[in-house]
Amino acid sequence: MIAAPHPVGGPMGLAGLAATVVLAAACSRACAVDAAVLTAEQSRVEAVARGVAAAVSIFAGDSGGGSGVLLTPDGYAATNFHVVQPAGPWLTCGLADGRLYDAVLVGVDPTGDLALIKLLGRDDFPHAVLADSDTVEPGDFCFAVGNPFLLATDLVPTVTAGIVSGVQRYQFPAGTILEYTAALQVDLAINPGNSGGGLFDAEARLIGVNGRASFEKRGRVNVGAAYAISANQVRNFLGCLRSGRVCDHATLNATVATAIDGRVVVSEILEASDAWRRGLRHDDEIVSLAGRPVRTVNGFKNLLGTLPAGWQVPLAYRRDGVEQEMLVRLGGVHPAATLAALAAGGDAAEAAETGPGSPPPDGIRRLVDPRPGYANHHFAVVERDRVAAALAAFRDHRPPGPWVLAGTLDGGGEFRIELTDAAASIDLPTGTSTIDAGDEFDRLPVPPGSGGLLPALVLWRRLVIEGPAAVGRTSYWGTSPRDPATFRLGGAADLVDVLETYTAGVEARFSVDEVGRVVGIDLWTDADADPCEVRLTWPSGPARAPQAIAVSRRGQPFATFLLAPARTEGLP
């Protein structure tokens, strides 16, 4: 400690004063902060500021509220299902800019405790960037931004910091269907009201959405163990949520158990499941799912829990020492009626009137359309029209004429396919098949063995030339892997938009890439049958026709058509 200075000429004298000055200078040098520390501090301050700017404080009147985090500049924000369920289809949200914004519910995932809302009034909202949460490790710095105990009445959220305590945590449902899989465990303070808020890394990238915490048995005080839904799980479900649907999680329609030697094996399997139809059996060892190794039962549940129902992913299994791989279409965990009842929280018509206050503000009612299977069907239309615009931008708007696709088969021989408004035909080495384009397609799964290739191609042409309205009842289904055969779980997952149509007795799903090209078609002539699966490979550049069309059914290839550009006519 430095003594208080004395007057010059006092007891210390000039020599004492000089010694004091020298000591003070030495202390100043010793206490100087390293530039790297100052830089790191400034980076942390800026990162927290970005997290705060993207944070949403949700207020739902008597229904309470919670937190959210903005994901896009046009106002889409993630939160928890348990935050929005009691609030109804519209909410009031506040940002750290000091402004209140109206918001509407978009889609919900009751099992994974996720929901998507859309803030209104701007197209330049500050927003978070989704990280690859698989790169997060225990010990990493993290911080949370939210509205604990609804304290953000001044719209300034609370920031808490800590470290990642664990990854890939599985949390069983506790009195509800909420199931946290592959969750991030953190030691920072997450309390009631933090639910739905963002969990950020040191660079303010979003690594998770906070949702669940462990509390003392006799109180609601956080004890240092909280859980966040991983950013990669959020990414996988975003497309489904943007569709306005009530989303479900994936199941293999089979259960697994740990064998005596530690292997994860199939213990039960439904014979009506896609996995059974493609060859999976009792006692088969599960080796990997979606490119991730399976070593424990909980690990398998973690992988499944990050995937939406309806996706098709690779499954590797081992039987008698021989490893095999299949593409399996995943089912849903819960009956649709159960999910719909949870999402509505009661009568859907009454729900349209509820929210932070009734009646809804001007302009909100037209954005709310609850229907069976949907939290808000309005957004299924919004997203369908967005994809339709991409399809329209890709075609060149020439007068529609016949499409002719011709070339060689990868197994040898030639083919020729002709598609018109009225009919379609295919010439193969095995024979010729034709259909009337106005007939009921469920009676025409031709050519034989394909499961309905010609109907799929007719609907493809109709979709591209005339748009979604021309192929029947069409809605936005969500997103799915661009190439299911090569899909691997992770932050770089390559997903494309999917339109779902019902027409002429068939159901079809069209996968559409970012430039408006159809890259996949799945067509069911019977809801209980295997679909005809069509995968289109496009060349790079501005080509108007695919290079190849691969067709399969029930995991077995039907044919791969290699198109000859010189013999292909009429495509857009």
PyMOL commands that set and color helices and strands:
alter all, ss='L'
color gray80, all
select helices_A, chain A and resi 13-31+35-54+61-63+81-87+133-135+148-150+152-154+231-242+274-277+297-305+336-344+348-351+365-367+378-394+441-443+453-466+468-471+484-486+565-567
alter helices_A, ss='H'
color red, helices_A
select strands_A, chain A and resi 55-59+65-70+76-79+90-94+100-109+114-119+129-130+141-146+158-171+180-186+198-200+205-215+222-230+250-251+254-258+264-269+285-289+292-293+312-319+322-329+331-332+403-409+414-419+423-428+431-436+473-481+495-503+506-512+518-524+532-537+548-553+556-563
alter strands_A, ss='S'
color yellow, strands_A
deselect
rebuild
show_as cartoon
